[in-house]
Amino acid sequence: MSTDTRFWHPFADMAAVRGAEIVITKGEGAHVWDEDGTRYFDGTASLWCVNAGHGRREIRDAVAAQMDELATYQCFAAFSNRPADALAERLAGYAEDVVEDPRIFFGLGGGDAIETAGKLARRYFAATGQPERVHLIGRGQGYHGTHGLGTSLGGIAPNKEGMGTEDKHTSQVPWDSLEALEAEIERVGAEHVAGVLAEPVIGAGGVHRVPPGYLQGLQELCRRHGILFIADCVIAAFGRLGTWWGVDRFDLRPDMITFAKGVTSGYLPLGGVVISGRVAEPFFTRGGLMFRHGQTYSGHPTACAAALANLDILEREDLLGRGRAMEDDITDAFAPLAGAELVGQIRTGVGALGAVAFAPEALAAHPDLPVRTFAHAKARGVLVRPLGDGVAISPPLVAEREEILEAGRAIGEAIAAVAEDLGSTAAAPAS
Ligand SMILES: Cc1ncc(COP(=O)(O)O)c(C=O)c1O
């Protein structure tokens, strides 16, 4: 293991990481290996991402074939390439029952997608005679990446600290209250609000399942006030909630859907936005009206080829169906942890993701419980994601039920080991 690094890791306490990097060298199915040869169950699917599992030759072959033909070319103005066209067509096909007459805008990942959706919402209203509609509303505990708009719209406070002024036309409401959303729309003035952003299941903010009817109510509020509903499905899509988009599971009809991660199972960076025909219409019909936005790599042919091969796998192996079934596996794996020492809440039951949250008083006394649990679970061969108040899993959709139950047992042992480390101080109130 290296003793130091010049690689500044994202979201990392580099003082602690220096000399303690976990160098992953190989992946196969639901497992990865580190450079010492230790095998881990990839409980996080590399940040809710590797839905098709690691080591898929088919994606590698598609990437190699595309690189042999045309590795890269930009798509500004009239330029295109076959994989980008084919992927847009295919995604539009998956989306046509969810978003009316969809168009697809590509970027590199989830943060790009959020930036695109937020700017497009504003640009759309500016182009259609309501330029005062610029305000965007996010939710507490929401996570929308770390670009400019995503940072402002996100609801995890530490992610904004010391980052300068937030976009002044953004605000957050509690993640589970329609009354609060309605009050915020009233406070800002509906005629000033361009969009509301919502994850169908809050992911990085702690794996929170919304109250029944909440998302329909949010959509209804948006409709009533002429506000665009932007569903952030960066985690939820491509099988994580057992459907193509995640929102379709709740029978929603958003104006835009942001996606990334599972579209390529993370094999190459790609994300984007599904945009309703209504929002796209002025840009597709009015000569001279341009959405002056995009990246050098928007529509990158090799990334799009990886996505197409990945989608073939999701379809052929019915990994959407597996995502649905995995919901029960994760619920069963975590059920025995309810009531365990240190544990406060089990959050499962909607999609192939779940979290064990620590009891608030234990967490107040020991804010490092998630990180300690991560270390003990890792020592037992399971990688979990430490979140603000707990640890989460979101395994590759190829993981077997028995592997998930085994991961649940390992996490239970890890939490017990943390409790033992802390001894009788574990649940003591913070002094
Ligand atoms: C819901 C959601 N939106 C946006 C993002 C940002 O995606 P990226 O890290 O690809 O920029 C994430 C990342 O986890 C996410 O979970």
The ligand as a Gaussian input file, in Angstrom:
#p B3LYP/6-31G(d) Opt

LIG

0 1
 C      -29.410000      12.086000      -6.897000
 C      -28.070000      12.506000      -7.392000
 N      -27.983000      13.542000      -8.237000
 C      -26.800000      13.951000      -8.733000
 C      -25.634000      13.324000      -8.379000
 C      -24.311000      13.795000      -8.934000
 O      -23.781000      12.886000      -9.815000
 P      -22.222000      12.933000     -10.208000
 O      -21.482000      12.490000      -9.000000
 O      -22.124000      12.012000     -11.373000
 O      -21.916000      14.355000     -10.580000
 C      -25.678000      12.228000      -7.514000
 C      -24.450000      11.513000      -7.127000
 O      -24.449000      10.627000      -6.310000
 C      -26.919000      11.819000      -6.988000
 O      -27.002000      10.812000      -6.122000

